[in-house]
Amino acid sequence: MRNHAELNRAAGDIGSAERYLSESLTHFRSHFGADHPAQMPVIRLQADIYADSDRHHEAVAHYRKAIEIAEKSALSAHEIAALYDELAESLVETGDAGAAVDALKNAIEWLQQSDEAKELQSRGKQMDALVLRLLERLPGEERLTYGFQIAQLAHRTSVADSVAKMAARFSAGSDALGKRIRSLEQLKAELISRRELFTGNLSNPDFDSVTAVAGLNQLEEKIEVAQTYIAREFPGYNELVTPGVLPLEKVQRLLKPGEAVAKWLFGEESSYLWVIKHNGAHFYPLAGGRETVADYVKRLREHLDVSRIKTNAAKYPYPASLAFELYRLLLKPAEPVLNGIHTLVAVPDGAMRSLPMEVLITEYPVADSLSSDKDFQGAEWLINTYAVAYAPSVSALAQLRTHAAASSANRDFLGLGDPIVGEAAERRGYNQLADYPSLPESAQEVMQIAPCSMQTVI
């Protein structure tokens, strides 16, 4: 009957499709009970039909029921993530953007539990697709508020989680924590394996699904106990590895006058920028997608490669016009609201993470390429306008500002200038420093900065 329903749906006969689905559900419930996993695809198809027909309140109810059955039945993480994604889209159509954000959080959390053997990059792209699709469906006025929260979800990939966990373990310096984390990761890996086994055997009449579900539930309880212990005993670690989603108001409270957070999110063809200050927030659609930005970054990095410049400096003059074009794409739309800002906290996305923003140029350069000292001195570098700080995520900024330990340094400034590099390093046997150009001006720069410090070591 489900197949008949799908055929009628494809033919545009929604009434007949709904009738077949209703009969199919009646059959399932009379033979298997109200929560048997086999009826989940039927309920999901009903929800899809309602969504296609703009009956989104009915779609929401059916997606929620399908999710309830799927989670109890321990279906694959990918399937459950897809259900939450579809629920989020229907919630946006009903006008409940807040609930849509929550549904999207759940979609991403389930997606992160998918098979570790799958490529992490592919999973990250799938998460980004969920985020961008929902963001683009938000009404214009909600892209600033709820859109900012949705954009933060785009960085919750397994790669980011792994890096955060490793960093947190090293910073904690705790063998006890390390053992707890390894044990937790082993439990999670076992859960992923068992879920896949369960899903692959659903159609097997000899498979004991009741015992399998009981085993999965026990494993989930062990994971919950382990997570609760870590959260209680190592709260700092838990906050670092559980990336939160912060509302605009909380980010604003973290900032001082003269500071601004710039958060980017790149899509296939278009991109987005949020600028948050202590007294306001702004949203900007940007012209150009992730591939455009990646191309700009790649071309600029070629001209920052020390080995290439040393070999053939004339071939690699700095492409000032390119640096200005990337600035115009990324930040120029926000120039009016950044007036008076002296510190820009950048939360980059995509290829931006591999390029320091300080190398961008904020005014159209006199020459397309810079090669002489005079050319470089005459350029309007971004660093002349803003001191740039970086944060891997908005929540990381919050953790650093809220929980950063006071410095234990007994002096507040250490300056190093005119280091031994290049030929001088090679003569002294420091071969690893031989490829770097000399920096004679850096000694003078250190001497100029030194008077700003109360205690100085030069």
N, C-alpha and C positions, 0 to 999 in steps of 0.2 A: 504493500500500500504506500510505503514511503516513496518507492520508485514512481508510482502513478502520480503522487503528489508533486514530485520534482518535474515530471513531464508536463503536468498541467500548469505548474508555475512558469516553466519555460515558454509555454504556449500563451501565457497571459491570462489563463483561467484561474484566477486566485480563489474564487469560491469553491471550485471543485478540489483544488489543492488543499484548502483548509479542511474540507470534508474528509478527504482521504487521511489526512494527518490525525484528525479527531478519532477516526475509526482505528487507526494504528495505535494510538495511545490507549484507547479503551482495551484493545486486545492485549497490549503489553501489561497493563496494570492488572487485568483479570488473571493473567497467567504468572506474572513474575513479581507483582507488588509495585507500589508507587515510586520507589526509589531505585529500581534496577537500572544499572548503567546502560543497558541496551536501548532504553528509551531516550537517552540524552540527545542523540542526533536528530530524533523526531522533534523534540522540543526546540532544539536549536534551529531547525528548518522553519518551524512556526515563527520563531523570533525573526529570522531573516525575511520571511514573507511580510511580516508586520513592518519591519524597517523599510523594505522596498516600497511599501504602500503608504509610507509616512504616518504609520500608526505607532509612533515611537514609545508612547507610554505602555502599550501592550507588549511591544518588543522588549522593553526594559524588564518587565515582569517575567517574560519567558527566558530571557538571557540569564536572569538571576536564578531561576529554577534550574536551568541547564548547568550553571556553575555549581550550584549546591550539590547536584547529583555527581558532577564530574569530580569535585574535590573529595566527596565521600568515597567515590569509587577508585580514587587514585589513578585517574587517566593520565596520559602523558602531559608533561609540563607545557609542551608546545600547544596542545589542544586547549588547555585551560587558559593559557596566555591569550590565545586567539579569541576565546569567549569574552574575556575581560576587555579586550580591545574593541570588540563589537559592541559590548555594553557601553563602553565609554563614548563611542560615536553616537549611539542613540540617546545617551544622557545629554550630550551637547545639544542635540536637536530638541530635547524637551526643555532646554534652558537651564539645566542643573549642571553648570560647569564645575562646581566644587566637587560634586559626586563623580563627575567624569575624571577629574584629576586623581581621585582616590582609586577609581577603577583602573586607570592607566598605571598607577603605582603597582597595583596587584599584577597587572599584565607583565610588567617588567620584572617583578620579583619572581614570577613563575618562569619567565623566559631564562632568568639567570640560573635556574635549577635544572635546565635541560642538559642533555648528555655532554659531559666534559670532553668526549672524543670529537665532538663537532668543532669546527673552526671558530675560535673566539671572534675573529674579525667578522665572519658572516653573522654571528649572533648580535654583535654590536650594531651592524648595519640594520638588522631587523628591528632592534630596539629604536634606533633613530627613526626608522620609517614609521613606527607606531606614534612616536612623539610628534613628528612633523605632520603626519596626517591629521591628528587631533588638533594641533595648533592651527592649521589652516582652516579648520571647520569652526573655530571660535569666532563669534561676532567681534568686530573691530575693537569695541571698547573693552572687551575682556582679554584681548591679547596682551595688554600691559600687565594685568594682575594675575589672572589664572595662567596666561601664556608664560609668564615668568616662572611660575612653578613647574609648568610642563617642560620648559626648556631645561630646567635643572635635572629632569629625569633622563635626558638624553645621554648624560655622562655616566650613568650607572651601569657600566658594562662589567663583565667578569674580569677584563684586563685591569680596569681601574680598581676593582675590589681587591684583586691580588696584590697590586702595588701598594695599596693602602694597608693591607694586612701585614705585608712584609715590613714596611716602614714602621708600623706600629710595634711590631714584635721587637725590632732592633732598638727602637727608642725606649721601649719598656725595659729591655735588658733583663727579662725574667724567664728563666728556664721553666718555671711553673706555668707561665702563660703559654709558652711555646708548646708544651705538652698538651695543654687543654685545646689549643687551636688545632694541632695535628689530629687529635682525637675527634674533634668536631668535624673536620674536613673529611675524615674517613667515614664517619656516619653519613654525611651528606652524599658522598660518592656511592655508598651502599644503597641509600634511598633512591638515587637516580637509577642504579642498575635494577633494583627490584621493581620500580615503576615501569621500566621498559619491558621487563619480563611479564608483568601483569598485563600491560596493554597488548603485547604480542600474543597472549593466550586467551583473550576474551572470547574468541570464537571457538575455542577448543572445549568440547563438551565434557572432557575428562579433567579439566582444570579446576582445582578447588579454589574458587575465587573468595569464598568466605574466609578460609584460613590465610590466604594471601593478603586480603585487606586487613585482617587482624595483625599480621606481621608488620605491614606498612604503618599501621597506627602506632604500634609499639615503638617502631623506629623513629617516627615523628615525635613521640613523647620523649625519647632519649635525647633527640636533637634540641627540643625545647628546654629540657632540664639543663643541658650543657650550655645553651645560649644564655639562660637565666643566670647560671653560676658566673659565667664570664662577665655578664653585664653588671652583676653585683660586686664581684671581687676586683674587676679591672675596668672600672667605668670609663677611664680615659681611652683605652683601646676600643671599647664598644662604640664610643661616640665617633671615633675616627673611621671605623670600618662600616658604619651604618649611615651612609650619606643621607642626610635629611633634605627635606624640601622646605625652604624658608619663604614665607610670605614677604612681600616688599617691605612692609612696616618693620619687620624684625631686622632686615638688612639696613634699613635707614637708621635704626637706633645704634647700629655698630659704627656708623660713620661720623666723622667730625666735619665741621665746616671746612671747605677747601678740598675734601676728598670725594671721589666718585668711583663707583664700581661699573665697569663695562663688561657685559656678558653677551657673547655671540653664540648664534646657532646657525649652522649652514645646512641648507637643503640642496636638492638637486639643481634647481634653477634659481631659487631665490634664497635670501638669508635674512636674519633678524638680529637686531641689536637692542639691548635694554641698558639704559643708563640710570643708575640710582644714586641720588645724593641724600644728604641728611634731611633735606626739606622738600624732596620731590622725586618723581620717577618718570621716565620717558621711554617710549617704544618707537623703533624705526625699522620699517622694511628696507632691505638693502638690495641693490641691483647686482646680481651675480651669485652663483651657487658655489658649492664646495670645490668643484673641479676648477672653476675660474680662480678661486683663491689659491688652490694648490699649485696652479701653474705660475701665478705671480711669485709665490714663495720659492718654488724651485728655481726660477730664473734669478731671483735676488740672491739666493744662497750660493749659486755658482760664482757670484762676484764677491762672496765673503770667505771663500775657500782659500786659506793661507797657502796651501801647497800649490794651487793653480796660480795665485797672484805672484808668488815668489818665482815660479818658473817662467811666467810670461805676463808681467804686470800690464804691459801695453794692451794686451788682448782683453783684460778684465777691468776696465775703468768702471767705477760704480754707476749703475744705471739710475740716475736721479729721477728721471721722468717715470720710470717704472715704480720706484719707491713712492712717488707722489700719487700715482694712479691707485696703488694699493691703499694708501692712506685715505684717498678720496672715497674708495669703496667702503672701507671699514669704519671710519670714524668721522669723516667730514660732515655727514648729515647732522651729527650731534654737536657740532662746534658751538652753536648759540647757547646751549644749556651748559656747556663746559667752561664758559667764560667765568673766570675766578677760581677754577679748579687748579690746584698745584700738584695733587697726587692722584694718579689714575691707577686703580686696582683692576688689572685685566684678568678676566676669566675666559681664556681663549678656547677655540674649538678647532678641530681638524688640523690642517696643515699649519695654522697659526701657532701651534704649540712649538714648532721647530724654528721659529723666527723671532728674534727680539724686536719688539715694536720700536725700540729706540732708533733703529736704522731707517724708519720711515721719514718722509719729508712732507711738511705740512703746507708748503707754498710751491706753486709751479716753479721749477728751477730755471735759472738763466740758461744753463746748458743741459742737454739731455744726459750727458755723462760727466762724472767728476773724476779727475785724475791728479790735479795739482793740489798743493796745500791750500792755495787761495780758493780753489773751487770748493773744497770741503768746508773751509771756514765760512764761506758765503752762503752755504745752504741752510735752510730753515728746518733743522732737525726736530723731530717730535720731542726729543729729550730737552730741548731748549724751552719747551712749554710745560711739560709734565714730568715729574718724577714717576717712573712706572714701577709698580709692584705687581706680582703675579700670584694667582691662587688657582689650584687645579679645579676647584669647584666653589660654589657660593657657600656651601655648608662648611668646607674646609676653612674658609676665611672666618666664619663665625667661631669655629673651634679654636683657631689660632688667637683670635682677639679675646675670646672668653677665658681660655684655659692656659694660655702661654705662660710658662714659668719665667720668673724674673731672672735676668742674666746674672751669672756668678762671676763674670769677668772682673778682674781688679783694675782694669783700665778700659776706657770707653772707645779707644781708637788705636788701630794698628795700621800704619801706612807702609806700603812697599812700592818703591819706585825704581825705574830703570833696572829691571832684573837682568841677570846674565843669561842672554839667549843668543841665537845665531852663531856667528863664527867664534865669538868669545866663549860661548858655552862649549862649542866643539873642541876648542883648544884645551879646555880644562877637563875634557872627558865626559861632559854632560850631553851625550849624543842625542838623547831624547828631546832636548831643547834646541837642537841645532837648526831645525826647520822654521823656527819662529823669528819674525823680524824684531829688531831692537826697538825699544820704546824710550828713547832718551827724554822726551818731554814729560813722561810720567813722573819723574823725580820732582820736577818743578810743580806739577799738579798736586803731589802729596804735600809739598811744603806750603802751598797756598791753602789747602784744606786744614792742615794741622792746627792753625790758631783757633779754629772753631771748636776744638775739643779742650776740655778742662785738663785731661790727662792724656798725654800723647806719647806714642812710641814710634820712632821713624827709623 
